[in-house]
């Protein structure tokens, strides 16, 4: 199970006073208003960054970090991820799962076909799971009750029913 979740990616600097434009990778960008701290994932280390100011501009979140007051101090982090620990993640409702916990999950159909969940596509109506089956190849399975029979995050296993027309 993932211990850290990505909430955004620094896309560019914003102005010369150390602010950054963050492309949010969370369902609710407004959650940045409640975040006090994030972890800046450089690829080599995770640097705790205290958030001092948040505002919104188009599809981006403009973030100011405490102690970063110059464009030169933050520019090197373009393209880097902002993470939060699992305990700071948004609470899930019943039958909701973190996408990071689903990716790589073993999938078995109710007829015994085995596969792996490779991706989750977010559509307007519901999510769609991209599953690669051993014999069926890639199958797009809607995340609806008629198709998703059981999800066991601890065991990393999912049981699905493939409706007629999906294969």
C-alpha positions as CSV (number, residue, x, y, z in Angstrom):
1,X,0.0,0.0,0.0
2,X,1.2,3.5,-0.9
3,X,2.3,5.6,2.1
4,X,2.4,8.9,0.2
5,X,0.0,10.3,-2.3
6,X,0.7,12.8,-5.0
7,X,-1.5,15.9,-4.7
8,X,0.1,18.0,-7.4
9,X,3.1,18.7,-9.7
10,X,5.0,21.9,-9.9
11,X,4.5,23.1,-13.5
12,X,6.4,26.4,-13.4
13,X,7.3,29.4,-11.3
14,X,4.8,32.2,-10.8
15,X,6.4,35.7,-10.5
16,X,9.8,36.4,-9.0
17,X,8.9,36.0,-5.3
18,X,9.2,32.2,-5.1
19,X,5.6,31.2,-5.9
20,X,4.9,28.2,-8.0
21,X,2.1,27.0,-10.3
22,X,1.0,23.6,-9.3
23,X,-1.1,21.3,-11.5
24,X,-3.4,19.5,-9.0
25,X,-3.6,15.7,-9.3
26,X,-6.2,15.5,-6.6
27,X,-9.9,15.2,-7.1
28,X,-10.4,18.4,-5.1
29,X,-7.8,21.2,-5.7
30,X,-9.5,23.2,-2.9
31,X,-7.9,20.8,-0.4
32,X,-4.7,22.8,-0.8
33,X,-6.4,25.5,1.4
34,X,-6.4,23.0,4.3
35,X,-2.8,21.7,3.7
36,X,-0.2,23.1,6.1
37,X,2.7,21.1,4.7
38,X,3.6,18.9,1.7
39,X,6.6,16.8,0.8
40,X,8.5,17.9,-2.3
41,X,9.7,14.7,-4.0
42,X,12.9,15.5,-5.8
43,X,13.5,11.9,-6.9
44,X,16.3,11.5,-4.4
45,X,14.7,12.8,-1.3
46,X,11.4,14.2,0.1
47,X,11.8,17.7,1.4
48,X,9.1,19.0,3.9
49,X,7.7,22.3,2.6
50,X,5.5,24.5,4.7
51,X,2.7,26.2,2.8
52,X,2.2,29.9,3.6
53,X,-0.2,31.0,0.9
54,X,-2.6,29.3,-1.6
55,X,-4.7,30.9,-4.4
56,X,-6.2,29.7,-7.6
57,X,-5.5,30.7,-11.2
58,X,-7.4,28.9,-14.1
59,X,-6.7,25.1,-13.6
60,X,-3.6,25.7,-11.4
61,X,-3.1,26.2,-7.7
62,X,-0.6,29.0,-6.9
63,X,1.4,28.0,-3.9
64,X,3.9,30.0,-1.8
65,X,6.2,28.1,0.5
66,X,7.5,29.5,3.8
67,X,11.2,30.5,3.4
68,X,11.2,30.5,-0.4
69,X,11.2,34.1,-1.4
70,X,13.1,34.1,-4.7
71,X,12.4,32.5,-8.1
72,X,16.0,31.0,-8.1
73,X,15.3,29.0,-4.9
74,X,12.3,27.2,-6.4
75,X,13.0,27.1,-10.2
76,X,15.0,23.9,-9.9
77,X,11.9,22.0,-8.7
78,X,9.8,22.4,-11.9
79,X,8.2,19.1,-12.8
80,X,8.6,17.7,-9.2
81,X,5.7,16.1,-7.3
82,X,4.1,17.4,-4.2
83,X,3.1,14.5,-1.8
84,X,1.2,14.1,1.4
85,X,1.4,11.2,3.8
86,X,-1.5,8.7,3.9
87,X,-2.7,10.1,7.2
88,X,-3.1,13.5,5.6
89,X,-5.1,12.1,2.6
90,X,-8.7,12.9,2.1
91,X,-11.0,10.5,3.9
92,X,-12.7,8.0,1.7
93,X,-16.4,7.0,1.7
94,X,-17.4,3.4,1.7
95,X,-16.5,1.6,-1.5
96,X,-14.0,4.3,-2.5
97,X,-10.3,3.6,-3.0
98,X,-7.1,5.6,-3.6
99,X,-6.0,5.1,-7.2
100,X,-2.4,4.6,-6.0
101,X,-3.7,1.5,-4.1
102,X,-5.4,0.0,-7.1
103,X,-2.6,0.2,-9.7
104,X,-0.8,-3.1,-10.0
105,X,-3.6,-5.0,-8.3
106,X,-4.2,-8.6,-9.3
107,X,-7.6,-9.0,-11.0
108,X,-9.6,-12.2,-11.4
109,X,-12.9,-12.5,-13.3
110,X,-15.7,-14.5,-11.9
111,X,-14.9,-17.0,-14.7
112,X,-11.2,-17.4,-13.6
113,X,-9.4,-15.2,-16.1
114,X,-6.4,-13.5,-14.5
115,X,-5.0,-10.0,-15.1
116,X,-3.5,-6.9,-13.6
117,X,-5.0,-3.4,-13.2
118,X,-2.6,-1.1,-15.1
119,X,-4.4,2.3,-15.0
120,X,-7.5,4.1,-13.9
121,X,-9.2,6.6,-16.3
122,X,-11.3,9.2,-14.7
123,X,-14.4,10.0,-16.8
124,X,-17.4,12.2,-16.1
125,X,-19.8,9.4,-15.1
126,X,-17.5,6.9,-13.4
127,X,-13.9,5.7,-13.4
128,X,-12.8,3.0,-15.9
129,X,-10.2,0.4,-14.9
130,X,-7.6,-0.5,-17.6
131,X,-7.0,-4.2,-17.0
132,X,-4.5,-6.4,-18.9
133,X,-5.7,-10.0,-18.9
134,X,-3.5,-13.0,-19.8
135,X,-5.7,-14.3,-22.6
136,X,-8.1,-11.4,-23.3
137,X,-5.6,-8.6,-23.6
138,X,-6.5,-5.0,-22.5
139,X,-10.1,-4.6,-21.3
140,X,-11.7,-1.4,-20.1
141,X,-13.9,-2.2,-17.2
142,X,-16.3,0.5,-15.7
143,X,-16.0,0.9,-12.0
144,X,-19.7,0.1,-11.3
145,X,-21.3,-2.4,-8.9
146,X,-22.3,-4.7,-11.8
147,X,-18.7,-5.1,-12.8
148,X,-16.6,-4.7,-9.6
149,X,-17.6,-7.6,-7.3
150,X,-14.9,-7.3,-4.6
151,X,-11.8,-5.2,-3.8
152,X,-9.4,-6.3,-1.2
153,X,-6.7,-3.5,-0.9
154,X,-4.8,-5.4,1.8
155,X,-4.4,-8.5,-0.4
156,X,-4.1,-6.4,-3.6
157,X,-6.9,-8.5,-5.3
158,X,-10.0,-7.5,-7.2
159,X,-12.8,-9.7,-8.5
160,X,-14.7,-8.5,-11.5
161,X,-17.5,-9.5,-13.8
162,X,-17.1,-8.7,-17.5
163,X,-20.5,-7.6,-18.8
164,X,-21.4,-8.7,-22.3
165,X,-19.8,-6.4,-24.9
166,X,-16.7,-5.5,-22.8
167,X,-14.5,-8.1,-24.4
